[in-house]
Amino acid sequence: MKSDIGTERRRLARRCGLTAREAEVLDLIARGMSNGEIAAHMGVVTKTVKNHINRTYAKLGVRTRSEAIEMWMDQAGSGADNGGGAVE
């Protein structure tokens, strides 16, 4: 399944050192989806989602979902369009 991430989100992902897929997972986490829901949405297994999350946490220097969401939203507010790449 192709990543549906907008131009502003791609810029934000690059600024944070994330891949488009990691950014997509982070957007879905921010929407309140569980790992299983994210996996079903993306057409991957839950282990793949967990791998994306672990790499994202390491890149952002966070340890929890809430810390990751806060940092992602803060970064989005500091130079990117919040609605630019949300995955439907």
Secondary structure, 3 states (H helix, E strand, C coil): CCCCCCHHHHHHHHHHCCCHHHHHHHHHHHCCCCHHHHHHHHCCCHHHHHHHHHHHHHHHCCCCHHHHHHHHHHHHHCCCCCCCCCCC
